């Protein structure tokens, strides 16, 4: 065998090359014997040492013979290089033939790259590590690390591998940080620094040394990180749940979050606040740009320059591609403030990597697929109060708590409005909050008061308004006429004079100028925040009065038609007169539920009708709502609406309409125990009904006067009026009204203690009501008959009456039935059930404003206490 061309390698797996070909070294023990000799080349290694390497702790009796056999086998493969010496063995070689000695020579000579190149992995990595080898291997490893640490260039992968073996080697961490930074990977470099910082702290309890810290500072002083976020507002208040939600979404990269909401809601402030909170998670920094109406190509030009890109392409698509490529290699938070639409924002989103973007917009941007949308609205009450306190000063707010709440209500809890109000309070130290509250109470000057230098609610809303199409802008203006309430879509179409306005409403909802909701009957409704409505009203000042009246008349016509349709279908036949109205509407919905949903809007349009002197509508709509007021016991709404109605009927010169309204006012005055007012109104109505020749109205007016006469104890007069009413209803063929009149006669007879006659009249009324399907009058008859029955039967009557009233939605009459049932239980000694029923009836009487009944029930409850 020619052993002149041989190479021995221990810096990695053990290898011997003979003539360029690997030698077969046999099993593990011959290889471990040769490795032991190679670690001490040209030096005799004793047999005892070799035995310790091959059989640590328990050698066989034939160990020495076995060593001789292994040495012989090695000679057969690599020739006489393995020599027998007295007491041991030696490997004979030239230092240039062994990679270990070559490595040591190159390291001494400064050939660092050549020295490092000899290593193929940990020394003797394919063999079990013997304690005998440890000193030599440790010296080699230390020398290897020293060479690497002094080498000008070390592959990043090699550095990571070495750190896996030597995590406490600070110089390796420094080299890795520098290598990553030099490779254009500053985010990874800073992550590596943070990892080194953690390991050193946990394992050694120390901080990084000056050389490693300097490496980090070199990264931070270069182009990255960019730091473009504006100053965070120190008094950012509330919305912790939204902040946490957004931060959670931004933790998944790449990510995009859209903060959308109305003007003045604090979207930009929140984006900056969140950006500062999570800045440390984006080591390459934060970009911030206000979009407005800017071209996305121009925005990309600025962004690319901020990212250190000099060779910027010409087209939008090319710039967007370059921008995404840069972001893919970095960890940057991008804040895009006030995006006009999705087309503007789309090219500015990251495509991959670990960057994220926060977009703020006055618009909903559903086209930004993959982005998470978070709506920012008004502040919660407690949050708005806290913001006002922080801006205006805790002492000022605490000194006038009621006025502070009034200010917040006028601001609609809109953050911008609250901030402006608080700023003005803080600067006007001698002016009490009462003055600010009074100024804000006047809607006509509210937006003037909510202006402080460059902070102005009007300016913020104007920015949104000017972005609307002419049609949407007109809809926004005219919707301000509909008042501080929600309104259905048909009302918006009516104010515009169009058959349908769903698309326009959607546009305004998308612009966050309308809020959409669904009411209890499934109708989509829209509402303008009060401050936006004040702005819309300002914009209406340029419209002619005739145009405003025309628009309002269309809305009022719609409400009149719908109210007439609902009134005609109420579950209880109304004991009154409805205005004549041709009704072409067809609806299967619950009429009382329709009134429930629409009553705030009806009240608002009545104010509108009065302001614009549309008298016909001003009295007819409340008259159509009277059956609902009666059924639901809405006495306050009844009274307020009919005050407007009476003025409207008189202004219109409609004396029959005046009679209808006066009769209704008499009825509600009767419910509220204002008996003199009730009789005066009803007698006026009787005179006008007589003048108009309205027999039904005459009968109803007589019935009303009969009731006040009974209450005053003038039973003969009461009977006279009720019997006249009865004759009118019978002659007119009005069975529902006839049943009511019969109940009224029976009630007077009952008051006179003419019990048998009362029983006949009330029983007849009950039977008539049952025949015509008038469950409401039947329940009334049962309630009166209960006073003529033994307790058990009386309880059955009252229970049936209560259930009927509840089924029909008549809470007022149900309260009376519960009161009578409670009185029955009180008489029969069941005090617990009496207390429960009287408590329920008291609450209902208080809700309806029936002070007399409430006082009577309260007296009974005191007796029970």
Beta strands, then each sheet from edge to edge (+ up, - down):
strand 1: 6-9
strand 2: 15-18
strand 3: 21-22
strand 4: 45-46
strand 5: 82-85
strand 6: 88-91
strand 7: 226-227
strand 8: 255-260
strand 9: 285-292
strand 10: 333-339
strand 11: 356-361
strand 12: 372-375
strand 13: 451-452
strand 14: 455-456
strand 15: 487-488
strand 16: 515-518
strand 17: 524-527
sheet 1: 1+ 2- 3+
sheet 2: 4+ 6- 5+
sheet 3: 7+ 9+ 10+ 11+ 8+ 12+
sheet 4: 13+ 14-
sheet 5: 15+ 17- 16+
end
